[in-house]
Amino acid sequence: MRIVVSIKQVPETTEVKIDPAKNSVDTEGLTRIINPYDTYALEEAVRIKEASGATVAVISVGPEKVDESLREALAMGADEGFHLSDPAFEGSDPLATAYILARGIEKLGPYDLVICGRQAMDGASGQVGPSLAEELGLPCVTFVRKIEELKEGYIRVQRMTDDGYEVVEGPLPMVITVVKEINEPRLASLKGLMKAKRVTIPVWNASDLGLDPARYGPAGSPTSVARLSPPPPRTGGEMIEGTPEEQVRILVRKLRDAKVL
Ligand SMILES: Cc1cc2nc3c(=O)[nH]c(=O)nc-3n(C[C@H](O)[C@H](O)[C@H](O)COP(=O)(O)OP(=O)(O)OC[C@H]3O[C@@H](n4cnc5c(N)ncnc54)[C@H](O)[C@@H]3O)c2cc1C
C-alpha cells in the first residue's frame, strides 16, 4: 500500500502582518513550519506504515524553502519526498494548487490513499483536499477523526460532525482530510533529520508535470483576494466589582442591556 501525504509549509506566527502592496500576508523573516494539520496527516500515514508496511510519500507545492519541510517529514517517518516548484506557480489560488498537486501525485505512479490536513493555518480555505479529489477523479471524506479499517481497496473511517461522528466506508484510492483529534504527532528525531539531509528530493516544475498554463498562477486562478486586513485589536475588558452575587446580578443586567440575553 502506498500513502501520499500532502503537506503545506506555513509561517509560524499568530501575529499577522499584511503586505498592502501585494494584498497578501507578509511572511518576510518568519520561521516556516509544516502546517500543523498536516503533521496529523503525516503521523497517521506513518502509523499505518508501522502497522502494515505501507510506504509513505510526502508532496508539497511551494518555493525553494519547502525543501526543509519535506526533509522534516522524512525525519518523521516518510519514505519519499516530492517538491512541486516553479516561479510561475506564484499567485495560484486553492483550485490551481489542487490542479498542480493532482498532476504531481499522478506522476508518482500508483497509490492507494491521499491524506491532507483539514485546512492550512494561513490560507485556511479547506478547499485543497476536496478539490484535489475532484482533480484526481476520486471520492473524498473530510474531517476524518479515526481510520477504523484500511485494507486493499477498502477504507472505513469516522468523520467528525458538530455533535458526534459518522461512519463512512468506500473504495480506495480515496482522498481524506484529517482533524487534530485523530492522533498525537511525533517530533522529528535528530537522527532522522541527519538522515533526511542525504535524501534526494525530486523537484518538478510546470513542464515536468505537463501542466496547462491556463490552469495555474493568476491566469489559472478563478478566485482573487480583493482585500486583506488584520483582525481589529481587542478592546480592554471591564472588571465587575462586588460579592459574587452582586457580580452575577450586574453581569446579567449588562448582558440584558446589550440584548445578549
Ligand atoms: C488569488 C490568490 C493568489 C495566491 N497567491 C499565492 C502565492 O503567490 N503564494 C502562496 O504561497 N500562496 C498564494 N495564495 C494562497 C494559496 O492559494 C493557498 O494557500 C493554497 O492554495 C492552499 O490553500 P489554503 O491555504 O486555503 O489550504 P487549505 O485548503 O486550507 O489546505 C487544506 C490541506 O490541503 C493541503 N495543501 C494546501 N496547500 C498545499 C500546498 N501548497 N502543497 C501541498 N499541500 C497543500 C494540505 O494538506 C492542507 O492541510 C493565493 C491565494 C489566492 C486566492
The ligand as an ORCA input file, in Angstrom:
! r2SCAN-3c Opt
* xyz 0 1
  C      -5.609     34.761     -5.810
  C      -4.710     34.031     -4.885
  C      -3.333     34.129     -5.051
  C      -2.481     33.454     -4.200
  N      -1.131     33.555     -4.383
  C      -0.290     32.877     -3.584
  C       1.120     32.956     -3.763
  O       1.599     33.640     -4.641
  N       1.927     32.256     -2.924
  C       1.386     31.483     -1.923
  O       2.150     30.855     -1.182
  N       0.074     31.397     -1.724
  C      -0.775     32.066     -2.533
  N      -2.115     32.009     -2.337
  C      -2.605     31.147     -1.297
  C      -2.671     29.757     -1.871
  O      -3.514     29.676     -2.948
  C      -3.240     28.864     -0.820
  O      -2.517     28.994      0.358
  C      -3.131     27.415     -1.259
  O      -3.810     27.260     -2.452
  C      -3.740     26.489     -0.270
  O      -4.991     26.938      0.103
  P      -5.271     27.048      1.631
  O      -4.124     27.704      2.274
  O      -6.622     27.595      1.812
  O      -5.225     25.481      2.029
  P      -6.377     24.560      2.582
  O      -7.301     24.197      1.502
  O      -6.956     25.146      3.833
  O      -5.447     23.301      2.927
  C      -6.004     22.005      3.166
  C      -4.938     20.975      3.002
  O      -4.529     20.928      1.640
  C      -3.127     20.610      1.553
  N      -2.407     21.748      0.939
  C      -2.767     23.039      0.900
  N      -1.836     23.766      0.250
  C      -0.869     22.914     -0.131
  C       0.372     23.054     -0.817
  N       0.807     24.239     -1.250
  N       1.123     21.947     -1.023
  C       0.700     20.727     -0.579
  N      -0.456     20.533      0.098
  C      -1.224     21.612      0.311
  C      -2.661     20.374      2.983
  O      -2.814     19.013      3.276
  C      -3.654     21.200      3.793
  O      -3.790     20.768      5.113
  C      -3.008     32.676     -3.155
  C      -4.393     32.589     -2.980
  C      -5.240     33.274     -3.823
  C      -6.717     33.170     -3.607
*
